[in-house]
Every structure is written in structure tokens, then in C-alpha cells.
């Protein structure tokens, strides 16, 4: 297929690769963006793409916790100005409170009554009143012996740009104390899953293919190539272990004490992490397209 300038631009922004490398990657993979990312990574020309870095949506995440249960609800708005609006913040608070007591998923929440109307209708009324489109986009519920929450970039009590929930087993006072630290860690590092057992198998398989191709290419280009067995039994498993450690909560170095993994820190505190949820405003929503001329004009105007 024809490789367009827009495709090259998107790949460069996603991976940080040079223009010619991005163009070659797209050519080699017949324009397949995901395959082109993997091609660049195989050549050591790009890091793993994080789609969360390509988001642009405003709004707030409302977080509520009661004994053994917590919820995080994302409500999007068109502008950050509305997210600072007291009326909008009250709406987020009320919907999160309703979610805590009555709902287990987003569809149930939309149908649940708030002030005599379904939440979906309450939101429609707010759109007409405030004058900006809004979306009740996501809801995560978490249960456990102890559930601890944390809000990053708080706009008001219990709501902000990132909402985190952590469930723990063990002594409640200990769980509350260190649970807040774990929640802050999750907000900062955005782990993909709790442990290797809960990582997406498709993601693991894709990473294995990339690391295998990369290790074999590097070895072939080396002045002193290692035996095939060393590559398969040591190098590749070592890289996969590192990937799992970096992307699972229990395997990550604890930000407050990097000498320990989160799992080790939990054990030292006498607790066990059983689950988590991290909801960031706009996560997974792609940026609006801007043509190149408009982008240049915007830059020159200092906007």
C-alpha cells in the first residue's frame, strides 16, 4: 500500500524513530502500524509504544471507597474549563457515590436512578445546562478485605485526573498505611497487570517475538556470536523476565524503596495485594487530527 506522510508522522510520534527509519518500517510491513512498531523495536530503533501517551480528553475521575469496596468512575468533558466547574464536579461526586452503592458496571450505572432520573438522563440534562458534551465513559469496581484509594492531580475531594484503587489482605491498619503508598506507586508507574499470571497472553507472545527477533539479529551482527542455546535459554528468557518485572505491579521496584519489589514490600508490611484499578482521564482516546499546515501555523503563532 502507499505510505503517506501522515502515516510516517504518526509512527515517528509514537516511537520517537527518525523519519527515514519510520518510512522504511512502514514499507517493510506494508503500512501495518503495529507491525512497523515491532519492526523498529526489533532493530533497536524504538521503545514499546504506549497508547496512553497519545490521548487527549478532559474531565474527571471520581473515586469513592467504603468498607471493602471501591469504585472509580470516569466522566469526560470537552474542555478542562468544565472539569473545574463546581456543577460538573458535583455531578461526578454524585454519580461516583451512586456507583459505590448500586452498580457493578457502566450500563447498570447509566440505568440507576439519581435524584429521580436514570443517570444517563441526569447527564443529558447536565449537557444542556452546562453547554458542553459529556460522556460517562468508564467505571471500575474493586472489592477486598481492605480497599484503599488515591487521587492524583485532585480537582476536589475524591476526584482528579487519575484515580487508583488497591485491594489488600491482612491487618487493616497495616493495609491502610502501606496501601496508600502502593496506590501512589500505581498512579506513577501504570502497571499493565497485577502479576505475570494476569498479563494478556497476546501481549506476552508479541513481546516474545520481538525480543527473539532482536536477540537473533544482534547475535548475528556480533563479532563474537554466542551459541544458539545461550540465546534461547539465557538471553531471551532474561529479557522477558525484565519485561514482566517492569510491567506487573508485583514485579516492579517499589518507588518508595527501589531495593524491594512491590511484592516484597507488601510481604514485609504483612499484607498481600489482591487487585488494583487505575483510571486516567482520556486514556485510550486518540488526539484530534491536525493537518501539518495548521500545526506549523500554530507553532509560529506561539499557541
Buried (B, 14 or more C-beta within 10 A) or exposed (E): EEBEEEBBBBBBBBBBBEEEBBBBBBBBBEBBBEBBBBBBBBBEBBEBBEEEEBBEBBBBBBBBBEEEBBBBBBBBBBEEEBBBBEEBBEBBBBBBBBBBEBBEEBEEBBEBEBEEEBBBBBBEEBEEEBEBEBBBBBBBBBBBBBBBBBBBEBBBEBBBBBBBBBBBBBBBEBBBEBBBBBBBBBBEBBBBBBBBEEBEEEBBEBBBEBBBBBBBEBBEEEEEEEEEEEBEEEBBEEBBEEBBBBBBBBBBBBBEEEEBBBBBBBEEBEBBBBBBBBBBBBBEBEEEEEEEEEEEEEEEEEE
